[in-house]
């Protein structure tokens, strides 16, 4: 890949700052993983340098309305999206948020629970006592 150095350097800073993240090379592309799951890839596709990341299917639909994004080839049906980062200025705040969201979708839950990073976590459910006014509920959400 040509011209990737500044983009890869910035992407590497974002990805490797996440708990348990590591870099590998897959099919010749810098690939960022947590455990065995890939959450970001830097690749060239049809002449465009892109960051590929996982999103929810709903978020994917919203993102691809913007011309900077397209459904990632082969794995797009699972929510993967590519962001074109070559040939122009990159909004690194947005790119970082999208990569961190991808990480959160794929990171093991026990890793997230013990994390003390700046990664935004999904809100936890309120304790049963607060949710039910002190009454416990059974597994189906019904009062006991």
N, C-alpha and C positions, 0 to 999 in steps of 0.2 A: 504494500500500500504506500502510495506516495503522499507526502504532505500530512502524514498522520501524527507526527511527533508532538506538536502543541496540543492537539485534540486528545491523543492518547495520554499524555502527561496529565491533563486536567481530569480526564475520565478516571485514570488510575488513582488520583488523589481522592476523588469522590468515593469510588468503590472500595478501595482498600482502607478507608476510614470507617467502614462498617464492621461490626463485630463478626469475626469468623470468616470474613471475605478473603479470598485468595485469587490469584491470577493464573490462568493456564493458557495454552494455545490449542484451539480446536479448529481443524480444517484451515490452518494458517492464520486464524483470526485471534486477536487478544480477547480472552473470554474471562469473565468474572463470575465466581461461584461462591455460594455459601453451602458448606457441606458438599454434597454431590450435585446440587441444583444450580443451574446457570441462571443469573439474573440480569446480565448485561453482556453485550458483545459489540466490539468495534469491527465493522466490516465494510467492504466496498461492494456496492451492488449497482450494476448498470452505470458505472462511472461516477457514482455518488458515494462519498464517505458517510457512513451512517452509524448511529448508536441504536442497537436493537435491544428492546427490553420487553418485559411481560407487563400487561395491563389486564384489568378486568374486561370482559367483552363489552360492557357498557361504556367504559372509558375509551376503549379502542374505537368504538363508533364515533365518539365525540372528537377524538384526536385526529382521525383521518379526514375530518372536514377541513382541516388546515393543510395547505399544500406542502408544508415541511414534513408531513408524516405520511406513511403508507403502511399497509398491512404487510408484515414481514413474509417473505416467500417461505413456503413449506410449513411453517409453524404458526402462521397467522390465525388459523382456525382455533388456536388455543389462547388467543388474546395478544400475541406478540405483535409489536409495532416497531417500525424503524423511523428514526428521526434523522433527516438529512443534516449533516453538520459540516460538510465540505463546501468550500466556495463562498462562504459568507460569515457574518458574525453569528456566534452561537449565544443564545440566552442560557447561560450556565446555571442560573438560578432554577429555571424551569427544567433543564436537562437533569440537574441534580435531584430535584424533587421527583421526577419520573423514575430515575434509577433507584432512588431510595424506596419509592412505592413498589417497584418490582422486587426489590430485596425483601420487603415486608411480606409480599405475597408468597415468597418461596422459602424464607428462613424458618428453621425449626422453631416451634413456639417456645420451647424451653430456653432457647438462645435469646429470644426477645424478652422473655420474662425477667431475665437476670441482667439485661442490658442497661448500662448507665450512659448511653450516648445521646446525642442530639436527635436521634431518629425518632420521629413521631410514631407512637404506638397507637393501635386502635384502643378506644376507651374500653375499660373492663366493665363488666356488668356490676351493678350495685349489689351489695350484700342482700341476701334474702330478707333480713330483718328490716332494711330500709324500703325495699321494693314492696313488701307485703304488710307493712305496718306492724312488724314483729311476729307475724304468723309464718310458720314454715310451710313450704309447698313441696309437693311430691315431684317426681321426675317429669310429670306431664304438665306442670305449671298449675296444678289444682291444689287448693288448700287441703291439708291433711285432715 
